[in-house]
C-alpha cells in the first residue's frame, strides 16, 4: 500500500488506510502530514472477501451456473498480538 502514499497526498487526502505498510513508508506518510491506518493484510482482505463472494454469486446466477460460493468462517489472522501480563 505504501507505493500510493505520494499520489494520495497529492490528491489532498488527509488519511490513508492500507493493509500493509513498511517502516519507511510510514515515515514518509508522517513527513507528508498524512494520517495512516495500517489495518493489517488479513483484516483488509477478510472485509473485501464478503463483497467479492457476493459479486461471484450474482455473476454465477446471471450465467445460469449452479455454483456455491462460501467463505471459510473459521479462518483467523496468522498474526497475534498478546497483551503484556506483567
N, CA, C and O atoms as CSV, one atom per row, in Angstrom:
chain,resi,resn,atom,element,x,y,z
A,1,UNK,N,N,0.778,-1.203,0.000
A,1,UNK,CA,C,0.000,0.000,0.000
A,1,UNK,C,C,0.818,1.264,0.000
A,1,UNK,O,O,0.315,2.327,-0.363
A,2,UNK,N,N,2.064,1.172,0.398
A,2,UNK,CA,C,2.871,2.376,0.534
A,2,UNK,C,C,3.229,3.057,-0.765
A,2,UNK,O,O,3.586,4.235,-0.762
A,3,UNK,N,N,3.144,2.349,-1.872
A,3,UNK,CA,C,3.544,2.931,-3.153
A,3,UNK,C,C,2.608,4.049,-3.607
A,3,UNK,O,O,2.959,4.816,-4.504
A,4,UNK,N,N,1.439,4.153,-3.012
A,4,UNK,CA,C,0.462,5.168,-3.417
A,4,UNK,C,C,0.391,6.355,-2.456
A,4,UNK,O,O,-0.470,7.221,-2.612
A,5,UNK,N,N,1.270,6.407,-1.478
A,5,UNK,CA,C,1.228,7.494,-0.488
A,5,UNK,C,C,1.358,8.874,-1.125
A,5,UNK,O,O,0.566,9.772,-0.839
A,6,UNK,N,N,2.351,9.039,-1.981
A,6,UNK,CA,C,2.570,10.348,-2.612
A,6,UNK,C,C,1.367,10.742,-3.458
A,6,UNK,O,O,0.957,11.903,-3.464
A,7,UNK,N,N,0.810,9.780,-4.165
A,7,UNK,CA,C,-0.363,10.044,-5.004
A,7,UNK,C,C,-1.548,10.490,-4.137
A,7,UNK,O,O,-2.225,11.466,-4.459
A,8,UNK,N,N,-1.789,9.774,-3.044
A,8,UNK,CA,C,-2.901,10.122,-2.145
A,8,UNK,C,C,-2.706,11.514,-1.557
A,8,UNK,O,O,-3.641,12.312,-1.494
A,9,UNK,N,N,-1.491,11.789,-1.134
A,9,UNK,CA,C,-1.196,13.103,-0.565
A,9,UNK,C,C,-1.396,14.198,-1.608
A,9,UNK,O,O,-1.953,15.254,-1.305
A,10,UNK,N,N,-0.946,13.948,-2.826
A,10,UNK,CA,C,-1.083,14.917,-3.910
A,10,UNK,C,C,-2.528,15.199,-4.269
A,10,UNK,O,O,-2.846,16.279,-4.767
A,11,UNK,N,N,-3.406,14.238,-4.023
A,11,UNK,CA,C,-4.840,14.416,-4.282
A,11,UNK,C,C,-5.553,15.089,-3.122
A,11,UNK,O,O,-6.757,15.338,-3.188
A,12,UNK,N,N,-4.795,15.391,-2.035
A,12,UNK,CA,C,-5.382,16.097,-0.902
A,12,UNK,C,C,-5.901,15.206,0.211
A,12,UNK,O,O,-6.616,15.676,1.095
A,13,UNK,N,N,-5.552,13.931,0.183
A,13,UNK,CA,C,-6.025,13.021,1.234
A,13,UNK,C,C,-5.464,13.437,2.586
A,13,UNK,O,O,-4.326,13.897,2.684
A,14,UNK,N,N,-6.266,13.274,3.616
A,14,UNK,CA,C,-5.841,13.512,4.994
A,14,UNK,C,C,-5.494,12.201,5.688
A,14,UNK,O,O,-4.710,12.174,6.637
A,15,UNK,N,N,-6.088,11.116,5.201
A,15,UNK,CA,C,-5.957,9.800,5.834
A,15,UNK,C,C,-5.719,8.748,4.763
A,15,UNK,O,O,-6.330,8.782,3.695
A,16,UNK,N,N,-4.827,7.815,5.057
A,16,UNK,CA,C,-4.527,6.718,4.138
A,16,UNK,C,C,-4.717,5.411,4.905
A,16,UNK,O,O,-4.079,5.187,5.934
A,17,UNK,N,N,-5.603,4.550,4.393
A,17,UNK,CA,C,-5.888,3.265,5.026
A,17,UNK,C,C,-5.300,2.177,4.139
A,17,UNK,O,O,-5.554,2.144,2.935
A,18,UNK,N,N,-4.513,1.287,4.736
A,18,UNK,CA,C,-3.871,0.225,3.984
A,18,UNK,C,C,-3.833,-1.054,4.809
A,18,UNK,O,O,-4.070,-1.037,6.017
A,19,UNK,N,N,-3.538,-2.139,4.154
A,19,UNK,CA,C,-3.409,-3.409,4.838
A,19,UNK,C,C,-1.966,-3.838,4.978
A,19,UNK,O,O,-1.677,-4.888,5.552
A,20,UNK,N,N,-1.055,-3.027,4.454
A,20,UNK,CA,C,0.350,-3.414,4.505
A,20,UNK,C,C,1.219,-2.186,4.284
A,20,UNK,O,O,1.239,-1.620,3.191
A,21,UNK,N,N,1.920,-1.784,5.303
A,21,UNK,CA,C,2.787,-0.611,5.196
A,21,UNK,C,C,4.141,-0.942,5.807
A,21,UNK,O,O,4.224,-1.601,6.844
A,22,UNK,N,N,5.178,-0.486,5.164
A,22,UNK,CA,C,6.528,-0.720,5.697
A,22,UNK,C,C,6.975,0.488,6.505
A,22,UNK,O,O,6.399,1.572,6.411
A,23,UNK,N,N,8.007,0.275,7.292
A,23,UNK,CA,C,8.515,1.303,8.210
A,23,UNK,C,C,8.820,2.615,7.485
A,23,UNK,O,O,8.351,3.674,7.900
A,24,UNK,N,N,9.594,2.551,6.414
A,24,UNK,CA,C,9.989,3.784,5.731
A,24,UNK,C,C,8.808,4.468,5.038
A,24,UNK,O,O,8.794,5.690,4.886
A,25,UNK,N,N,7.840,3.691,4.627
A,25,UNK,CA,C,6.632,4.280,4.047
A,25,UNK,C,C,5.813,4.985,5.119
A,25,UNK,O,O,5.214,6.029,4.859
A,26,UNK,N,N,5.785,4.419,6.321
A,26,UNK,CA,C,5.087,5.077,7.440
A,26,UNK,C,C,5.769,6.402,7.776
A,26,UNK,O,O,5.103,7.390,8.083
A,27,UNK,N,N,7.088,6.415,7.716
A,27,UNK,CA,C,7.818,7.663,7.952
A,27,UNK,C,C,7.501,8.686,6.857
A,27,UNK,O,O,7.389,9.880,7.134
A,28,UNK,N,N,7.356,8.217,5.616
A,28,UNK,CA,C,7.008,9.114,4.520
A,28,UNK,C,C,5.623,9.700,4.745
A,28,UNK,O,O,5.413,10.890,4.510
A,29,UNK,N,N,4.678,8.885,5.195
A,29,UNK,CA,C,3.326,9.380,5.472
A,29,UNK,C,C,3.385,10.483,6.513
A,29,UNK,O,O,2.716,11.508,6.384
A,30,UNK,N,N,4.181,10.269,7.537
A,30,UNK,CA,C,4.319,11.297,8.576
A,30,UNK,C,C,4.881,12.581,7.988
A,30,UNK,O,O,4.382,13.666,8.290
A,31,UNK,N,N,5.909,12.479,7.155
A,31,UNK,CA,C,6.533,13.679,6.581
A,31,UNK,C,C,5.579,14.400,5.624
A,31,UNK,O,O,5.695,15.611,5.434
A,32,UNK,N,N,4.652,13.677,5.029
A,32,UNK,CA,C,3.659,14.279,4.140
A,32,UNK,C,C,2.464,14.847,4.911
A,32,UNK,O,O,1.588,15.479,4.320
A,33,UNK,N,N,2.428,14.625,6.229
A,33,UNK,CA,C,1.301,15.091,7.041
A,33,UNK,C,C,0.055,14.250,6.822
A,33,UNK,O,O,-1.066,14.731,6.988
A,34,UNK,N,N,0.254,12.997,6.450
A,34,UNK,CA,C,-0.843,12.094,6.118
A,34,UNK,C,C,-1.069,11.130,7.279
A,34,UNK,O,O,-0.170,10.373,7.646
A,35,UNK,N,N,-2.264,11.159,7.852
A,35,UNK,CA,C,-2.597,10.192,8.905
A,35,UNK,C,C,-2.646,8.808,8.273
A,35,UNK,O,O,-3.012,8.667,7.106
A,36,UNK,N,N,-2.280,7.791,9.036
A,36,UNK,CA,C,-2.124,6.462,8.478
A,36,UNK,C,C,-2.793,5.424,9.368
A,36,UNK,O,O,-2.621,5.433,10.587
A,37,UNK,N,N,-3.562,4.526,8.745
A,37,UNK,CA,C,-4.122,3.374,9.437
A,37,UNK,C,C,-3.624,2.135,8.719
A,37,UNK,O,O,-3.892,1.944,7.533
A,38,UNK,N,N,-2.894,1.289,9.445
A,38,UNK,CA,C,-2.449,0.001,8.904
A,38,UNK,C,C,-3.341,-1.055,9.548
A,38,UNK,O,O,-3.085,-1.505,10.665
A,39,UNK,N,N,-4.393,-1.445,8.829
A,39,UNK,CA,C,-5.392,-2.360,9.377
A,39,UNK,C,C,-4.965,-3.825,9.321
A,39,UNK,O,O,-5.645,-4.694,9.867
A,40,UNK,N,N,-3.864,-4.091,8.676
A,40,UNK,CA,C,-3.375,-5.464,8.580
A,40,UNK,C,C,-3.874,-6.158,7.319
A,40,UNK,O,O,-5.030,-6.000,6.926
A,41,UNK,N,N,-3.000,-6.918,6.699
A,41,UNK,CA,C,-3.295,-7.583,5.435
A,41,UNK,C,C,-4.509,-8.511,5.559
A,41,UNK,O,O,-5.420,-8.446,4.734
A,42,UNK,N,N,-4.529,-9.361,6.569
A,42,UNK,CA,C,-5.625,-10.318,6.745
A,42,UNK,C,C,-6.965,-9.602,6.909
A,42,UNK,O,O,-7.950,-9.962,6.264
A,43,UNK,N,N,-6.998,-8.595,7.769
A,43,UNK,CA,C,-8.253,-7.890,8.056
A,43,UNK,C,C,-8.806,-7.175,6.829
A,43,UNK,O,O,-10.017,-7.172,6.611
A,44,UNK,N,N,-7.944,-6.575,6.037
A,44,UNK,CA,C,-8.402,-5.879,4.840
A,44,UNK,C,C,-8.948,-6.877,3.814
A,44,UNK,O,O,-9.992,-6.641,3.207
A,45,UNK,N,N,-8.240,-7.987,3.627
A,45,UNK,CA,C,-8.717,-8.994,2.685
A,45,UNK,C,C,-10.019,-9.619,3.169
A,45,UNK,O,O,-10.930,-9.858,2.376
A,46,UNK,N,N,-10.104,-9.879,4.447
A,46,UNK,CA,C,-11.301,-10.517,5.008
A,46,UNK,C,C,-12.532,-9.639,4.781
A,46,UNK,O,O,-13.601,-10.140,4.433
A,47,UNK,N,N,-12.379,-8.345,4.976
A,47,UNK,CA,C,-13.508,-7.422,4.767
A,47,UNK,C,C,-13.932,-7.402,3.299
A,47,UNK,O,O,-15.126,-7.373,3.001
A,48,UNK,N,N,-12.983,-7.416,2.398
A,48,UNK,CA,C,-13.289,-7.374,0.971
A,48,UNK,C,C,-13.819,-8.710,0.459
A,48,UNK,O,O,-14.532,-8.746,-0.545
A,49,UNK,N,N,-13.484,-9.798,1.129
A,49,UNK,CA,C,-13.874,-11.125,0.671
A,49,UNK,C,C,-15.400,-11.284,0.601
A,49,UNK,O,O,-15.905,-11.958,-0.297
A,50,UNK,N,N,-16.130,-10.680,1.527
A,50,UNK,CA,C,-17.593,-10.775,1.516
A,50,UNK,C,C,-18.169,-10.086,0.272
A,50,UNK,O,O,-19.096,-10.606,-0.349
A,51,UNK,N,N,-17.636,-8.945,-0.082
A,51,UNK,CA,C,-18.086,-8.229,-1.279
A,51,UNK,C,C,-17.761,-9.054,-2.520
A,51,UNK,O,O,-18.594,-9.190,-3.416
A,52,UNK,N,N,-16.550,-9.604,-2.572
A,52,UNK,CA,C,-16.122,-10.425,-3.701
A,52,UNK,C,C,-17.004,-11.665,-3.840
A,52,UNK,O,O,-17.420,-12.007,-4.947
A,53,UNK,N,N,-17.287,-12.334,-2.734
A,53,UNK,CA,C,-18.130,-13.538,-2.758
A,53,UNK,C,C,-19.535,-13.206,-3.253
A,53,UNK,O,O,-20.101,-13.946,-4.057
A,54,UNK,N,N,-20.099,-12.096,-2.777
A,54,UNK,CA,C,-21.435,-11.683,-3.236
A,54,UNK,C,C,-21.431,-11.426,-4.743
A,54,UNK,O,O,-22.364,-11.807,-5.450
A,55,UNK,N,N,-20.382,-10.781,-5.220
A,55,UNK,CA,C,-20.263,-10.498,-6.648
A,55,UNK,C,C,-20.198,-11.805,-7.452
A,55,UNK,O,O,-20.864,-11.942,-8.478
A,56,UNK,N,N,-19.391,-12.758,-6.977
A,56,UNK,CA,C,-19.299,-14.045,-7.670
A,56,UNK,C,C,-20.642,-14.768,-7.696
A,56,UNK,O,O,-21.038,-15.309,-8.729
A,57,UNK,N,N,-21.341,-14.777,-6.563
A,57,UNK,CA,C,-22.662,-15.421,-6.511
A,57,UNK,C,C,-23.607,-14.821,-7.554
A,57,UNK,O,O,-24.296,-15.543,-8.275
A,58,UNK,N,N,-23.627,-13.484,-7.622
A,58,UNK,CA,C,-24.501,-12.804,-8.576
A,58,UNK,C,C,-24.128,-13.147,-10.016
A,58,UNK,O,O,-24.999,-13.432,-10.839
A,59,UNK,N,N,-22.846,-13.118,-10.310
A,59,UNK,CA,C,-22.389,-13.411,-11.680
A,59,UNK,C,C,-22.711,-14.848,-12.069
A,59,UNK,O,O,-23.188,-15.101,-13.175
A,60,UNK,N,N,-22.452,-15.791,-11.163
A,60,UNK,CA,C,-22.752,-17.195,-11.477
A,60,UNK,C,C,-24.247,-17.389,-11.713
A,60,UNK,O,O,-24.652,-18.124,-12.614
A,61,UNK,N,N,-25.062,-16.724,-10.895
A,61,UNK,CA,C,-26.515,-16.832,-11.053
A,61,UNK,C,C,-26.952,-16.270,-12.411
A,61,UNK,O,O,-27.770,-16.873,-13.106
A,62,UNK,N,N,-26.393,-15.098,-12.783
A,62,UNK,CA,C,-26.709,-14.490,-14.078
A,62,UNK,C,C,-26.328,-15.412,-15.233
A,62,UNK,O,O,-27.002,-15.432,-16.263
A,63,UNK,N,N,-25.255,-16.168,-15.063
A,63,UNK,CA,C,-24.766,-17.061,-16.113
A,63,UNK,C,C,-25.483,-18.409,-16.102
A,63,UNK,O,O,-25.234,-19.260,-16.956
A,64,UNK,N,N,-26.380,-18.597,-15.124
A,64,UNK,CA,C,-27.118,-19.846,-15.027
A,64,UNK,C,C,-26.299,-20.988,-14.452
A,64,UNK,O,O,-26.647,-22.154,-14.641
A,65,UNK,N,N,-25.223,-20.674,-13.758
A,65,UNK,CA,C,-24.360,-21.697,-13.154
A,65,UNK,C,C,-24.838,-22.012,-11.743
A,65,UNK,O,O,-25.169,-21.111,-10.972
A,66,UNK,N,N,-24.870,-23.268,-11.424
A,66,UNK,CA,C,-25.259,-23.704,-10.085
A,66,UNK,C,C,-23.986,-23.950,-9.269
A,66,UNK,O,O,-23.601,-25.093,-9.022
A,67,UNK,N,N,-23.345,-22.855,-8.857
A,67,UNK,CA,C,-22.081,-22.928,-8.127
A,67,UNK,C,C,-22.272,-22.273,-6.764
A,67,UNK,O,O,-22.794,-21.163,-6.664
A,68,UNK,N,N,-21.851,-22.963,-5.733
A,68,UNK,CA,C,-21.941,-22.441,-4.371
A,68,UNK,C,C,-20.645,-21.699,-4.048
A,68,UNK,O,O,-19.551,-22.230,-4.234
A,69,UNK,N,N,-20.780,-20.482,-3.568
A,69,UNK,CA,C,-19.627,-19.683,-3.150
A,69,UNK,C,C,-19.723,-19.512,-1.648
A,69,UNK,O,O,-20.703,-18.966,-1.142
A,70,UNK,N,N,-18.710,-19.976,-0.936
A,70,UNK,CA,C,-18.689,-19.863,0.522
A,70,UNK,C,C,-17.380,-19.249,0.969
A,70,UNK,O,O,-16.360,-19.339,0.285
A,71,UNK,N,N,-17.432,-18.627,2.124
A,71,UNK,CA,C,-16.224,-18.103,2.767
A,71,UNK,C,C,-15.963,-18.963,3.990
A,71,UNK,O,O,-16.857,-19.189,4.806
A,72,UNK,N,N,-14.741,-19.435,4.108
A,72,UNK,CA,C,-14.367,-20.249,5.259
A,72,UNK,C,C,-14.407,-19.373,6.501
A,72,UNK,O,O,-13.607,-18.448,6.643
A,73,UNK,N,N,-15.342,-19.668,7.402
A,73,UNK,CA,C,-15.595,-18.797,8.559
A,73,UNK,C,C,-14.632,-19.010,9.730
A,73,UNK,O,O,-14.530,-18.149,10.604
A,74,UNK,N,N,-13.935,-20.129,9.759
A,74,UNK,CA,C,-13.045,-20.412,10.887
A,74,UNK,C,C,-11.622,-19.927,10.675
A,74,UNK,O,O,-10.757,-20.152,11.521
A,75,UNK,N,N,-11.368,-19.258,9.547
A,75,UNK,CA,C,-10.029,-18.734,9.296
A,75,UNK,C,C,-9.726,-17.612,10.284
A,75,UNK,O,O,-10.610,-16.830,10.634
A,76,UNK,N,N,-8.491,-17.539,10.723
A,76,UNK,CA,C,-8.102,-16.469,11.640
A,76,UNK,C,C,-6.780,-15.863,11.172
A,76,UNK,O,O,-6.016,-16.485,10.434
A,77,UNK,N,N,-6.542,-14.670,11.606
A,77,UNK,CA,C,-5.320,-13.965,11.227
A,77,UNK,C,C,-4.096,-14.723,11.738
A,77,UNK,O,O,-4.096,-15.210,12.869
A,78,UNK,N,N,-3.057,-14.824,10.917
A,78,UNK,CA,C,-1.856,-15.531,11.357
A,78,UNK,C,C,-1.053,-14.761,12.395
A,78,UNK,O,O,-0.256,-15.353,13.123
A,79,UNK,N,N,-1.251,-13.459,12.472
A,79,UNK,CA,C,-0.523,-12.634,13.442
A,79,UNK,C,C,-1.371,-12.470,14.694
A,79,UNK,O,O,-2.569,-12.198,14.610
A,80,UNK,N,N,-0.766,-12.630,15.822
A,80,UNK,CA,C,-1.453,-12.471,17.107
A,80,UNK,C,C,-0.717,-11.431,17.942
A,80,UNK,O,O,0.513,-11.414,17.986
A,81,UNK,N,N,-1.472,-10.572,18.596
A,81,UNK,CA,C,-0.896,-9.575,19.476
A,81,UNK,C,C,-1.323,-9.911,20.895
A,81,UNK,O,O,-2.514,-9.951,21.201
A,82,UNK,N,N,-0.367,-10.147,21.739
A,82,UNK,CA,C,-0.657,-10.538,23.107
A,82,UNK,C,C,-0.406,-9.380,24.048
A,82,UNK,O,O,0.594,-8.673,23.927
A,83,UNK,N,N,-1.304,-9.192,24.971
A,83,UNK,CA,C,-1.133,-8.154,25.976
A,83,UNK,C,C,-0.051,-8.578,26.963
A,83,UNK,O,O,0.069,-9.754,27.307
A,84,UNK,N,N,0.721,-7.618,27.405
A,84,UNK,CA,C,1.760,-7.881,28.400
A,84,UNK,C,C,1.075,-8.145,29.744
A,84,UNK,O,O,0.366,-7.283,30.264
A,85,UNK,N,N,1.286,-9.320,30.292
A,85,UNK,CA,C,0.619,-9.710,31.542
A,85,UNK,C,C,1.449,-9.343,32.774
A,85,UNK,O,O,1.101,-9.735,33.888
A,86,UNK,N,N,2.519,-8.612,32.591
A,86,UNK,CA,C,3.412,-8.272,33.708
A,86,UNK,C,C,2.806,-7.296,34.664
A,86,UNK,O,O,3.442,-6.921,35.649
